[in-house]
Amino acid sequence: MQSDEALSTGLRPAPSQIKALFGGGGAAFSALLTDEWVDWLVERLTVLTVDAGDYLCRQGEASPGLSWVAQGRARAVNDEHPRNPFVMQVFGEGGYFCEEGMFEAHAAFSIQATEKLSIFRLSPQHSAELAARLPQLAEQLQFQRRYLDKIKFLSNVKLLQELVLLDLERLAATMETVALESGEYLFHENDAGGSAFVIYQGALEIIKESTGNLHVVSLSVGDVVGEMSLVDGLPRNAGARASQPTVVWRLLSGSYLEVIDASLKKQVDERLVVHQAMAFDSHTSKGQRNIVSAFSHAEDLQRYWELIKQERKPIVEALAEVAQVLEMDYLAPSSNVLMDPELLRHVPHHYAQAHQVLPIYRVGDRVEALSVTPFLGGVLTELTSLLGQRVALRLTEPEFLNKLIESRYGADTGLSGSLSDLGDIGNYDELDTIEDLVDQAQAAPIIKLVNNFFVDSIANKSSDIHIEPYEEHLEVRFRTDGILHPVSTFPRKLQGAIVSRIKIMANLDIAERRSPQDGAISLRLEGKSFDIRVATVPTVFGEGVVMRILDKSNVQIDLEQIGFSEQTLTLWREAIGNTNGVILVTGPTGSGKTTSLYATLNHVKSPEVKVITTEDPVEYQLAGIKQIQVNPKVNLTFATALRSILRLDPDIIMVGEIRDEETANIAIESALTGHLVFSTLHTNDAPASMTRLIEMGIEPYLVASAVKAVLAQRLVRRLCPACREQDDSGVWRAVGCKACGQSGYKGRLGIYELMLMSDPLRALVNERADARVLSLKAQEMGMVTLRQDGEEKAAAGFTTLEEVRRVVN
């Protein structure tokens, strides 16, 4: 919807904007075009403007309410897919999303702006009201959502994970639903083959009927039964029986093989495009009367953009004028353009570069591709064949398109590509002065190398970068999922230039090499903001550097996302619902304590309460919460900050860590005078935190009275859903595949031990009972230990027993 009326965040849309939006959006929302409904919407819709890369909602979170795209593009992403991001849909102007707000459901997908975006949004309350007043519309939107849910489910099925979205849609259209009662057979041994079944709900047990109904294996949601029949068509070698009410989808062999054959043909077409010299025809009579003549010849096109630069005319303005004449949409140059990476798999780098075309989004039944001219001749036909969908061109500026092609295909990127450039910038052995270090640190290959430290680590979802000097070389390691992995080694002579480059970025003193230094770097990559905490330290072989990567988009994490079991989540919510008392989170460094506390603060904060924190350091900035950074250099310690906080009328206080008796005393006193206090300790388990506070000098009766709950935790690596396997005894194990970098693990989750204080436990604390006695009593009263929680998650296939043993003594 293009409109001359301004779209500003927080304002209400004009009636003309609403009519323009729904007038071009098909029949779905035509009922809203009456004056009565337009007036209703004007009073309730809010205009929001977001930047490329920003999320409008996250998968699994409560829906923020039914939303429409007014200007720009957004995409729906399945975060659960191994090829994350797996783009399910792109929304153009008039497209809608977050319709779950009409049904009080959680978001089925993450919604992300792919370019600067303006939307109209209804609150969840008004979305539900719309559903109640227009049940036919609600039913239509629910039907569409169920279809997308089916596609998302299929994309996560291991057998189908290599298929692209278009192939999944073709399969979904051919699959029929089969419902089974508990005990009912899906098929018997020796029944005809020719199809497989995807388990959508319930469970199946595979029975060898010819050997006395021998139980072979149990299959659950997401598993496929009978997949060999898709290829060989042979009779079933065992029966399949529902062990509970079950729903499966039948996948016919013919449909499956047809999709697979089409997918293979597209791969062959890609290879042909790479190896054949295809003519680029930039002459055509189509639309000649309605276009700028310069855009029909490559040479004239180049001169046109040179003239634009000479005249210093804004590129956006020039694009808008040309696009109007050519009757094309356009995309202005931007540093934050998110694309569908799936499309790049079907258009080779060489082809995109040679013909200056780049597919960026799927929008409905077409693919949008960037080009510098509409006169592509046979290239447009070839592109349509490669992508398997109609292609709509969007005009952009040549220099921007070239940069986009190179950055998205990643030509000569990564640490290895950077290393190959390092021979171009002189002799590193002769860096004797500070001026030499500055010069080399600012050299392009060193800048590229250090930038790729950040790009590669963020792409690997690493939490830390370690740059470690040794006698003859410099080693780089990334900490991913809690484990350090060697990444690359460099000649020792590069150490000074690399460390100096990092110091310059972090505003540190490059001349000071004898004392540790701390600093920070702010980065924005692929539309996301990152804080990099930098620490340098002198070693025997020179300065080493450790950099902690903080993703600002993770700050809004919810309690449901950090791995609590249902029982622990319920009990934790009850504990943090107290209006006073001390609530502790305990565990070693790197066990996720800060993440748990931030998720908890996000849960308890509201406009009715004042929340203040004191932290060292403040890792993430939390909206609606006053945060204080500890600074011992000016005597701003946890204790002094806590005293100051008490004068600011807080309801909830978070102390980053209780390190000494003074801080512990003030925290206990604050809790006993009506404040809810959150903090952390370094102990091995929850009961040990009681003895630790007493050892600090706090009277046992004060500890017993003030502490309401203690949460001990560890982080374990999460099994990769794409390749995990169960052995014959039912034990899950890590395998390794492309999706997880051959490690067998992808991401992390928490294991927890929650001890709620009760009268028997308080009595033991008053008697100075040791941690072992407290633990036995807590278990007697229902506490699940760290090991027990870990073993339950290993049995459920979330992690492995080896991981649990690694982090739990």
SEDRENMAR-431928 format. One line per 5 residues: number of its first residue (from 1); for each residue x negated, y negated, z negated of C-alpha. Coordinates in Angstrom, 1 decimal. Layout:
BEGIN
NUM) X,Y,Z  ...
//
This chain:
BEGIN
1) 0.0,0.0,0.0  -1.7,-3.2,1.2  -0.2,-6.3,-0.5  -1.1,-9.9,-0.8  0.2,-9.9,-4.3
6) -2.6,-9.5,-6.9  -3.0,-6.2,-8.8  -4.4,-7.0,-12.2  -4.9,-4.6,-15.1  -2.1,-4.8,-17.7
11) 0.4,-6.7,-15.5  3.7,-5.5,-14.2  4.1,-4.8,-10.5  6.4,-7.0,-8.4  9.6,-5.5,-7.0
16) 8.2,-5.9,-3.4  5.2,-3.8,-4.4  7.4,-1.0,-5.8  9.6,-0.9,-2.7  6.5,-0.8,-0.4
21) 5.0,2.0,-2.5  8.1,4.3,-2.5  9.3,3.2,1.0  6.3,4.9,2.7  6.1,7.9,0.3
26) 8.6,10.2,1.9  11.8,11.5,0.4  10.5,12.4,-3.0  10.9,9.0,-4.6  13.5,7.5,-2.3
31) 16.1,7.6,-5.1  14.0,4.9,-6.9  14.5,2.3,-4.1  17.8,1.0,-5.4  17.8,-2.4,-7.0
36) 18.8,-0.8,-10.3  15.8,1.5,-10.4  13.4,-1.1,-9.1  14.4,-3.4,-12.0  14.0,-0.5,-14.4
41) 10.5,0.3,-13.0  9.4,-3.4,-13.1  10.0,-3.4,-16.8  8.2,-0.2,-17.5  5.3,0.3,-15.0
46) 1.8,-0.9,-15.9  -0.8,-1.8,-13.3  -4.3,-0.3,-14.0  -7.5,-0.9,-12.1  -10.4,1.6,-12.5
51) -13.9,2.0,-11.0  -15.1,4.8,-8.9  -16.0,7.8,-11.0  -13.8,6.9,-14.0  -11.3,9.5,-15.2
56) -7.6,8.7,-15.5  -7.0,12.0,-17.4  -8.9,15.1,-18.3  -7.8,18.7,-17.6  -6.1,20.2,-20.7
61) -5.5,16.8,-22.4  -2.0,15.3,-23.0  -0.8,13.6,-19.8  -1.0,9.8,-19.9  2.2,9.6,-17.8
66) 3.4,9.8,-14.2  1.2,7.6,-12.0  1.1,6.4,-8.4  -1.8,5.2,-6.3  -1.3,1.6,-5.2
71) -4.7,1.0,-3.6  -7.7,3.3,-3.1  -8.1,7.0,-3.6  -8.2,9.5,-6.5  -8.8,13.2,-6.6
76) -7.6,16.2,-8.7  -10.4,18.4,-9.9  -10.3,21.9,-11.4  -13.0,21.6,-14.1  -12.8,25.4,-14.8
81) -14.1,26.5,-11.4  -17.8,27.6,-11.2  -18.3,25.2,-8.3  -17.4,22.3,-10.4  -16.2,19.8,-9.2
86) -13.7,21.9,-7.2  -11.4,19.4,-5.5  -7.8,20.5,-5.5  -6.2,17.4,-3.9  -7.0,13.8,-2.9
91) -4.3,11.2,-3.4  -4.0,8.2,-1.0  -1.7,5.2,-1.4  1.7,6.4,-2.6  0.3,9.6,-3.9
96) 1.4,10.6,-7.4  -0.3,12.6,-10.3  0.0,13.2,-14.0  3.6,14.2,-13.5  3.2,16.5,-16.6
101) 4.1,13.4,-18.6  7.7,14.0,-17.5  7.7,17.5,-19.1  5.5,16.8,-22.2  2.9,19.1,-20.8
106) -0.9,18.9,-20.7  -2.7,17.8,-17.5  -3.3,20.7,-15.1  -6.3,18.9,-13.6  -8.8,16.2,-14.2
111) -7.9,13.0,-12.2  -10.8,10.9,-11.1  -11.1,7.7,-9.0  -13.1,8.3,-5.9  -13.4,4.6,-5.1
116) -12.2,1.5,-6.8  -8.5,2.3,-7.6  -5.3,0.5,-8.6  -2.4,2.6,-10.0  1.1,2.1,-11.3
121) 1.7,4.1,-14.5  4.7,5.0,-16.6  4.1,5.9,-20.2  4.8,9.5,-21.3  8.0,8.2,-23.1
126) 9.2,6.5,-19.9  8.2,9.5,-17.7  10.3,11.8,-19.9  13.2,9.3,-19.7  12.9,9.3,-15.9
131) 13.0,13.1,-15.8  16.1,13.2,-18.0  17.9,10.6,-15.8  16.8,12.2,-12.5  16.7,16.0,-13.1
136) 16.7,16.8,-9.4  13.5,14.7,-9.0  12.0,16.4,-12.1  12.7,19.8,-10.7  11.1,18.9,-7.3
141) 8.0,17.7,-9.0  7.8,20.7,-11.3  8.1,23.0,-8.2  5.1,21.2,-6.6  3.1,21.4,-9.9
146) 3.8,25.2,-10.1  2.4,25.6,-6.6  -0.8,23.7,-7.5  -1.1,25.7,-10.7  -1.0,28.9,-8.5
151) -3.8,27.5,-6.3  -5.9,26.6,-9.3  -5.4,30.0,-10.8  -6.5,31.7,-7.6  -9.5,29.5,-7.3
156) -10.7,30.9,-10.6  -10.3,34.5,-9.6  -13.8,36.0,-9.1  -12.8,37.8,-5.9  -11.7,34.5,-4.3
161) -14.2,31.9,-5.7  -16.2,31.5,-2.5  -13.1,30.5,-0.5  -12.4,26.9,0.2  -9.1,25.2,-0.7
166) -7.5,25.6,2.7  -8.2,29.4,2.6  -6.6,29.7,-0.8  -3.5,27.8,0.3  -3.2,30.2,3.3
171) -3.4,33.2,0.9  -1.0,31.8,-1.6  1.7,31.4,1.1  1.5,35.2,1.8  1.4,36.5,-1.8
176) 4.6,38.0,-3.4  5.3,38.2,-7.1  5.8,41.5,-8.8  7.2,41.7,-12.4  6.7,44.8,-14.6
181) 8.1,45.8,-17.9  5.8,47.3,-20.5  5.1,50.9,-19.6  6.1,50.5,-15.9  3.7,51.6,-13.2
186) 2.5,49.2,-10.6  1.3,52.1,-8.5  0.4,55.8,-9.0  -2.7,57.7,-8.2  -2.7,58.7,-4.5
191) -0.1,56.0,-3.5  -0.8,54.2,-0.2  -3.4,51.4,-0.4  -3.6,48.3,1.8  -3.2,45.7,-0.9
196) -4.6,44.4,-4.2  -3.0,42.7,-7.1  -4.0,39.6,-9.1  -2.9,39.7,-12.7  -1.1,36.4,-13.5
201) 0.4,37.3,-16.9  0.1,40.3,-19.2  -2.2,43.3,-18.8  -2.7,46.5,-16.9  -4.3,49.8,-17.9
206) -5.9,51.9,-15.2  -4.9,55.6,-15.7  -6.5,58.7,-14.1  -3.3,60.7,-13.8  -5.1,63.8,-12.3
211) -7.1,64.3,-15.5  -4.4,64.2,-18.1  -3.6,60.4,-18.0  -7.2,59.5,-19.0  -7.5,55.8,-19.9
216) -10.2,54.3,-17.6  -10.1,50.5,-18.3  -7.9,47.7,-19.4  -7.5,44.6,-17.1  -6.2,41.2,-18.2
221) -5.2,37.8,-16.8  -7.3,36.8,-13.8  -8.6,40.3,-13.0  -7.9,42.0,-9.7  -6.8,45.6,-9.4
226) -7.2,47.6,-6.2  -9.6,45.3,-4.4  -11.3,48.1,-2.5  -8.0,48.8,-0.8  -8.2,45.4,0.9
231) -11.1,46.8,3.0  -10.8,50.6,3.2  -7.0,51.0,3.0  -7.5,54.4,1.3  -5.0,55.9,-1.2
236) -5.2,54.8,-4.8  -7.8,56.7,-6.8  -6.0,56.0,-10.1  -2.7,54.6,-11.4  -2.0,51.2,-12.8
241) 0.5,50.8,-15.7  1.6,47.6,-17.5  0.6,47.7,-21.2  3.0,44.7,-21.9  5.4,42.6,-19.8
246) 3.2,41.7,-16.8  3.4,39.6,-13.7  1.1,40.2,-10.7  0.7,38.7,-7.2  0.4,41.1,-4.3
251) -2.5,40.3,-1.9  -2.0,42.1,1.4  -5.1,43.5,3.2  -4.1,41.9,6.5  -3.7,38.4,5.1
256) -7.0,38.7,3.1  -9.0,39.9,6.0  -7.6,37.3,8.3  -8.7,34.5,5.9  -12.1,36.1,5.5
261) -12.6,36.4,9.3  -11.6,32.8,9.8  -14.1,31.7,7.1  -16.9,33.7,8.7  -16.0,32.2,12.1
266) -16.4,28.7,10.7  -19.8,29.6,9.4  -20.8,30.9,12.8  -19.5,27.6,14.4  -21.7,25.7,11.9
271) -24.8,27.5,13.1  -23.8,26.9,16.8  -23.5,23.1,16.1  -27.0,23.1,14.6  -28.7,24.8,17.5
276) -26.9,23.4,20.5  -27.6,20.0,21.9  -24.2,18.4,22.0  -23.7,15.2,23.9  -22.6,12.1,22.0
281) -20.0,10.4,24.2  -19.5,6.8,23.0  -17.5,5.8,26.1  -13.8,6.2,26.2  -10.8,4.3,27.5
286) -8.6,5.1,24.6  -7.8,1.9,22.7  -10.2,-0.2,24.8  -7.8,-3.1,24.9  -7.4,-3.1,21.1
291) -11.0,-2.9,19.9  -14.1,-5.0,19.8  -16.1,-4.3,22.9  -19.3,-3.9,20.9  -18.0,-0.8,19.2
296) -18.0,1.2,22.4  -21.8,1.2,22.9  -24.4,2.2,20.3  -26.8,-0.7,21.3  -24.1,-3.3,21.1
301) -22.9,-1.9,17.8  -26.4,-2.4,16.3  -26.6,-6.0,17.6  -23.2,-6.7,16.1  -24.3,-5.8,12.6
306) -27.5,-7.7,13.0  -25.5,-10.8,13.9  -23.3,-10.3,10.8  -26.4,-10.2,8.6  -27.9,-13.3,10.3
311) -24.7,-15.2,9.7  -24.7,-13.9,6.1  -21.1,-13.0,6.5  -19.8,-10.6,3.8  -19.8,-7.0,5.1
316) -16.5,-6.3,3.5  -14.9,-9.2,5.4  -16.4,-8.1,8.7  -15.2,-4.5,8.2  -11.7,-5.7,7.3
321) -11.5,-7.8,10.5  -12.8,-5.0,12.8  -10.7,-2.3,11.1  -7.6,-4.3,11.7  -8.3,-4.7,15.4
326) -9.2,-1.0,15.8  -6.1,0.0,13.7  -8.3,1.9,11.4  -8.7,2.2,7.6  -12.1,1.3,6.3
331) -14.4,1.9,3.3  -16.6,-0.9,2.0  -20.2,-0.1,0.9  -20.3,0.9,-2.8  -22.8,2.5,-5.1
336) -20.0,4.7,-6.6  -18.3,6.9,-3.9  -17.3,10.3,-5.1  -16.9,12.9,-2.3  -15.6,16.4,-2.0
341) -18.8,18.5,-2.0  -16.9,21.4,-0.5  -16.6,19.5,2.8  -20.4,19.2,3.2  -20.7,23.0,3.3
346) -18.9,23.0,6.7  -20.7,20.0,8.4  -24.5,20.5,8.7  -26.8,17.7,7.6  -28.3,17.6,11.1
351) -24.9,17.2,12.7  -23.7,14.4,10.3  -27.0,12.5,10.9  -27.0,12.9,14.7  -23.3,11.8,15.2
356) -23.0,9.4,12.2  -20.0,11.1,10.7  -19.4,12.2,7.1  -16.3,13.9,5.7  -15.4,12.5,2.3
361) -12.0,13.6,1.1  -9.1,15.9,1.8  -5.8,13.9,1.8  -2.7,16.0,2.3  -3.0,17.8,5.7
366) -6.0,15.9,6.9  -9.7,15.2,6.2  -10.9,11.6,6.0  -14.3,11.1,7.5  -16.5,8.0,7.6
371) -17.8,6.8,11.0  -19.3,3.6,12.4  -17.1,3.7,15.5  -13.8,5.3,16.7  -15.4,6.4,20.0
376) -16.7,9.8,19.1  -15.6,11.7,22.2  -15.9,15.4,21.8  -17.4,15.0,18.4  -14.0,14.5,16.8
381) -12.8,17.8,18.3  -15.9,19.6,17.1  -15.5,18.1,13.6  -11.8,19.2,13.5  -12.9,22.7,14.4
386) -15.6,22.8,11.8  -13.3,21.6,9.0  -10.2,23.5,10.1  -8.0,20.4,9.6  -7.0,17.2,11.4
391) -9.6,14.5,10.9  -8.8,10.8,10.3  -11.6,8.3,10.7  -12.4,5.5,8.3  -14.7,2.7,9.5
396) -17.8,1.8,7.5  -21.1,-0.1,8.0  -24.0,1.9,9.6  -26.7,1.3,7.0  -24.4,2.3,4.2
401) -23.3,5.5,6.1  -27.0,6.5,6.6  -27.8,6.1,2.9  -24.7,8.0,2.0  -25.6,10.9,4.3
406) -29.1,11.1,3.0  -28.1,10.9,-0.7  -25.2,13.4,-0.4  -27.1,16.0,1.5  -30.1,15.5,-0.7
411) -32.8,15.5,2.0  -36.3,15.7,0.4  -34.9,15.2,-3.2  -35.8,16.8,-6.4  -39.1,17.1,-8.3
416) -40.7,19.1,-5.5  -39.8,16.5,-2.9  -41.2,13.7,-5.2  -44.4,15.6,-5.8  -45.1,15.7,-2.0
421) -45.1,11.9,-1.9  -47.7,11.4,-4.6  -50.7,11.6,-2.4  -49.8,8.2,-0.9  -50.6,5.8,-3.7
426) -54.3,5.9,-4.5  -56.6,7.5,-7.1  -54.9,8.1,-10.4  -58.2,9.0,-12.0  -59.2,5.3,-11.8
431) -56.4,3.8,-13.9  -58.6,2.0,-16.4  -56.6,-1.2,-17.2  -53.1,-2.0,-18.2  -52.7,-3.8,-14.9
436) -53.6,-0.6,-13.1  -51.0,1.3,-15.1  -48.3,-1.2,-14.3  -49.1,-1.2,-10.6  -49.0,2.6,-10.3
441) -45.9,2.9,-12.5  -44.1,0.5,-10.1  -45.3,2.5,-7.0  -42.4,4.1,-5.0  -43.4,7.8,-5.4
446) -43.7,7.4,-9.2  -40.4,5.6,-9.4  -38.8,8.4,-7.2  -40.4,11.1,-9.4  -39.1,9.6,-12.7
451) -35.7,9.0,-11.2  -35.5,12.6,-10.2  -36.2,13.7,-13.8  -32.9,12.0,-14.6  -31.0,13.2,-11.5
456) -32.1,16.9,-11.9  -31.5,17.0,-15.6  -28.1,15.5,-15.4  -27.2,17.8,-12.5  -28.2,20.7,-14.7
461) -26.2,19.3,-17.6  -29.3,19.2,-19.7  -29.4,17.4,-23.1  -33.1,16.6,-23.3  -36.2,16.0,-21.1
466) -39.6,16.9,-22.5  -42.7,15.6,-20.9  -45.7,17.4,-22.5  -49.4,16.7,-21.8  -51.9,19.5,-21.9
471) -55.6,19.7,-21.3  -55.3,20.2,-17.5  -51.7,19.5,-16.6  -48.5,17.8,-17.5  -45.5,20.0,-18.1
476) -41.8,19.0,-17.7  -39.1,21.0,-19.5  -35.3,20.5,-19.7  -33.2,21.7,-22.7  -30.1,23.2,-21.2
481) -27.4,24.8,-23.3  -29.7,24.5,-26.3  -32.7,26.4,-24.7  -35.8,24.8,-23.3  -36.7,25.8,-19.7
486) -39.9,24.9,-17.8  -39.0,22.9,-14.7  -42.3,21.7,-13.2  -45.9,21.0,-13.8  -47.9,18.0,-12.5
491) -51.6,17.1,-12.4  -52.8,15.6,-15.7  -54.0,12.5,-13.9  -50.3,11.5,-13.3  -49.7,11.2,-17.0
496) -50.5,7.5,-17.4  -48.3,6.4,-14.5  -45.3,8.6,-15.4  -45.3,7.6,-19.1  -45.8,3.9,-18.2
501) -42.9,4.0,-15.8  -40.6,5.5,-18.5  -41.9,2.8,-21.0  -41.1,0.0,-18.5  -37.6,1.4,-18.1
506) -37.1,1.6,-21.9  -38.6,-1.8,-22.6  -41.5,-0.3,-24.6  -45.1,-1.6,-25.0  -47.2,0.2,-22.4
511) -50.4,-1.1,-24.0  -49.6,0.7,-27.3  -50.6,4.4,-27.0  -51.7,5.2,-30.6  -48.3,4.8,-32.3
516) -44.9,6.4,-31.7  -42.3,4.2,-30.0  -38.5,4.5,-29.6  -36.4,2.9,-26.9  -33.4,3.3,-24.6
521) -32.5,3.4,-20.9  -29.1,2.8,-19.5  -28.2,4.6,-16.2  -25.2,4.8,-14.0  -25.1,7.9,-11.8
526) -22.2,9.2,-9.6  -19.9,6.7,-11.3  -20.8,7.9,-14.8  -22.7,6.0,-17.4  -25.6,7.5,-19.4
531) -27.7,6.4,-22.3  -31.2,7.8,-22.4  -32.9,7.7,-25.8  -36.6,7.6,-25.4  -39.2,8.7,-28.0
536) -43.0,8.6,-27.3  -45.6,10.2,-29.5  -49.4,10.3,-29.3  -50.9,13.9,-29.0  -54.4,15.3,-28.7
541) -54.0,15.1,-24.9  -52.3,11.7,-24.7  -48.8,10.5,-25.0  -45.8,12.8,-24.8  -42.2,11.8,-24.2
546) -38.9,13.2,-25.2  -35.7,11.8,-23.7  -32.2,12.6,-25.1  -29.4,12.3,-22.5  -26.1,11.0,-23.8
551) -23.1,11.1,-21.4  -20.8,8.3,-22.3  -17.8,10.0,-20.6  -18.0,12.7,-23.4  -17.1,10.2,-26.1
556) -13.4,10.9,-25.9  -13.7,14.6,-26.7  -10.7,16.2,-28.5  -10.7,18.7,-31.4  -9.1,21.3,-29.0
561) -12.2,21.1,-26.7  -15.0,22.0,-29.2  -14.2,25.7,-29.7  -12.1,26.0,-32.9  -10.0,29.1,-33.2
566) -6.3,28.4,-33.7  -6.5,29.2,-37.4  -9.6,27.0,-38.0  -8.1,24.2,-35.9  -4.9,24.2,-38.0
571) -6.8,24.3,-41.3  -9.2,21.5,-40.2  -6.3,19.3,-39.1  -4.8,19.8,-42.6  -8.1,18.9,-44.3
576) -8.7,15.7,-42.3  -5.1,14.7,-43.0  -6.1,13.9,-46.6  -6.1,10.2,-47.5  -9.1,10.5,-49.8
581) -12.0,12.8,-50.6  -15.3,13.9,-49.0  -15.3,16.1,-45.9  -18.6,17.5,-44.9  -20.0,18.9,-41.6
586) -23.1,21.0,-42.1  -25.7,22.7,-40.0  -29.2,22.3,-38.5  -30.2,19.6,-36.1  -28.6,20.2,-32.7
591) -25.7,22.2,-34.0  -23.1,19.8,-32.7  -22.3,18.0,-36.0  -22.0,14.6,-34.4  -19.7,15.9,-31.7
596) -17.4,17.4,-34.3  -17.3,14.2,-36.3  -16.6,12.1,-33.2  -13.8,14.4,-32.2  -12.4,14.2,-35.7
601) -12.6,10.4,-35.8  -10.8,10.3,-32.4  -8.1,12.4,-34.0  -7.6,10.4,-37.2  -8.0,6.8,-35.9
606) -4.9,4.8,-35.3  -3.9,1.1,-35.3  -2.7,1.6,-38.9  -6.1,2.5,-40.4  -9.5,0.9,-40.4
611) -12.4,3.3,-39.6  -16.0,2.2,-40.2  -19.1,4.3,-39.6  -22.8,4.0,-40.4  -25.1,6.0,-38.2
616) -28.7,6.6,-37.3  -28.5,6.2,-34.4  -25.1,5.2,-33.0  -25.0,7.8,-30.2  -21.7,6.9,-28.6
621) -19.5,3.8,-28.9  -16.0,4.7,-30.1  -13.1,2.4,-29.2  -11.2,1.1,-32.2  -13.9,2.0,-34.7
626) -16.5,-0.4,-36.2  -19.9,1.2,-36.0  -23.1,0.1,-37.9  -26.6,1.1,-36.8  -29.0,1.9,-39.7
631) -32.2,-0.1,-39.6  -34.7,0.7,-42.4  -37.0,-2.1,-41.2  -34.6,-4.7,-42.6  -33.5,-2.5,-45.5
636) -30.3,-1.5,-43.9  -30.2,2.2,-45.1  -27.2,4.5,-45.4  -26.8,3.5,-49.0  -27.0,-0.3,-48.4
641) -24.7,0.0,-45.4  -22.2,2.1,-47.4  -22.1,-0.5,-50.1  -21.3,-3.2,-47.5  -18.7,-1.1,-45.9
646) -16.7,-0.8,-49.2  -16.3,-4.6,-49.1  -14.7,-4.5,-45.7  -11.5,-2.8,-46.8  -11.9,0.5,-44.9
651) -9.5,3.5,-45.0  -11.9,6.0,-43.5  -15.7,6.0,-43.7  -18.2,8.1,-41.8  -21.8,8.3,-43.1
656) -24.1,9.8,-40.5  -26.0,11.9,-43.1  -26.3,12.2,-46.9  -30.1,12.2,-47.3  -30.6,11.1,-50.9
661) -29.0,10.8,-54.4  -28.0,7.2,-53.9  -26.1,7.8,-50.7  -24.4,10.9,-52.2  -23.4,9.0,-55.3
666) -21.8,6.1,-53.3  -20.0,8.6,-51.0  -18.6,10.5,-53.9  -17.5,7.3,-55.7  -15.9,6.0,-52.5
671) -13.9,9.2,-52.2  -12.7,9.1,-55.8  -11.5,5.5,-55.4  -9.2,6.3,-52.5  -11.3,6.5,-49.3
676) -11.6,9.4,-46.9  -15.3,9.9,-46.3  -16.9,12.1,-43.6  -20.6,12.9,-43.6  -23.1,15.6,-42.7
681) -25.7,17.7,-44.6  -28.4,20.1,-43.4  -27.5,23.5,-45.0  -27.3,27.0,-43.6  -23.6,27.5,-44.5
686) -20.6,25.8,-46.1  -21.0,27.0,-49.7  -24.7,25.9,-49.8  -23.5,22.3,-49.4  -22.1,22.4,-52.9
691) -25.4,23.4,-54.5  -27.3,20.9,-52.3  -25.2,18.0,-53.7  -25.8,19.2,-57.2  -29.6,19.5,-56.5
696) -29.5,15.9,-55.4  -28.4,14.9,-58.8  -24.6,14.7,-58.5  -22.7,16.0,-61.5  -20.9,19.3,-60.7
701) -17.5,17.9,-61.9  -17.8,15.0,-59.4  -18.7,17.3,-56.5  -15.7,19.6,-57.4  -13.3,16.7,-57.7
706) -14.4,14.8,-54.6  -15.1,17.4,-51.9  -12.0,18.6,-50.0  -13.6,20.7,-47.2  -16.9,21.8,-45.7
711) -17.3,22.8,-42.1  -20.5,24.7,-41.2  -21.3,25.2,-37.5  -23.7,26.4,-34.8  -23.7,26.1,-31.0
716) -23.9,29.2,-28.9  -24.2,29.5,-25.2  -21.0,30.2,-23.3  -20.9,33.2,-21.0  -20.6,32.2,-17.3
721) -17.0,33.1,-16.3  -18.2,33.8,-12.7  -20.5,36.7,-13.5  -20.0,37.9,-17.1  -19.5,41.7,-17.4
726) -18.2,44.2,-19.9  -20.1,47.5,-20.4  -18.4,50.8,-21.0  -18.0,50.1,-24.7  -16.3,46.8,-24.0
731) -19.2,44.6,-25.0  -19.6,41.5,-22.9  -23.1,40.7,-21.5  -24.7,38.0,-19.5  -25.6,38.8,-15.8
736) -26.6,35.7,-13.9  -25.4,34.1,-10.6  -25.7,31.0,-8.5  -23.1,29.2,-10.5  -25.1,29.4,-13.8
741) -28.6,29.2,-12.3  -29.1,33.0,-12.9  -29.1,32.5,-16.7  -25.7,34.2,-17.3  -24.6,31.3,-19.4
746) -22.8,28.0,-18.6  -22.1,25.4,-21.3  -21.9,25.8,-25.0  -19.2,26.3,-27.6  -19.1,26.1,-31.4
751) -18.8,28.8,-34.0  -17.5,27.6,-37.3  -17.2,28.4,-41.0  -14.5,26.3,-42.8  -14.4,26.3,-46.6
756) -11.4,24.6,-48.1  -11.8,23.7,-51.8  -9.4,25.4,-54.2  -9.1,25.6,-58.0  -11.1,28.9,-58.2
761) -13.9,27.4,-56.1  -13.9,24.1,-58.1  -14.2,26.1,-61.3  -17.3,27.9,-59.9  -18.8,24.6,-58.8
766) -18.3,23.2,-62.4  -20.2,26.3,-63.7  -23.1,25.6,-61.2  -22.5,28.9,-59.4  -25.0,29.6,-56.7
771) -24.1,29.6,-52.9  -23.8,33.4,-52.7  -21.2,33.5,-55.4  -19.3,30.6,-53.9  -19.4,32.4,-50.5
776) -18.0,35.6,-51.8  -15.1,33.8,-53.6  -14.4,31.7,-50.4  -14.3,34.9,-48.3  -12.0,36.5,-50.8
781) -9.7,33.6,-50.3  -9.7,33.9,-46.5  -12.8,32.0,-45.3  -14.1,33.2,-41.9  -17.9,33.1,-41.9
786) -20.1,31.9,-39.1  -21.0,35.4,-38.2  -17.4,36.6,-38.2  -16.3,33.7,-36.0  -19.2,34.3,-33.6
791) -18.4,38.0,-33.4  -14.7,37.3,-32.7  -15.7,35.0,-29.8  -18.2,37.5,-28.5  -15.5,40.2,-28.5
796) -13.2,37.8,-26.6  -15.9,37.3,-23.9  -16.8,33.7,-24.7  -20.3,34.5,-25.7  -22.6,37.5,-26.5
801) -23.6,39.1,-29.7  -27.2,38.3,-28.9  -26.3,34.6,-28.9  -24.5,34.9,-32.3  -27.5,36.7,-33.8
806) -29.9,34.0,-32.4  -28.2,31.1,-34.3  -26.9,32.9,-37.4  -29.3,34.3,-40.0
//
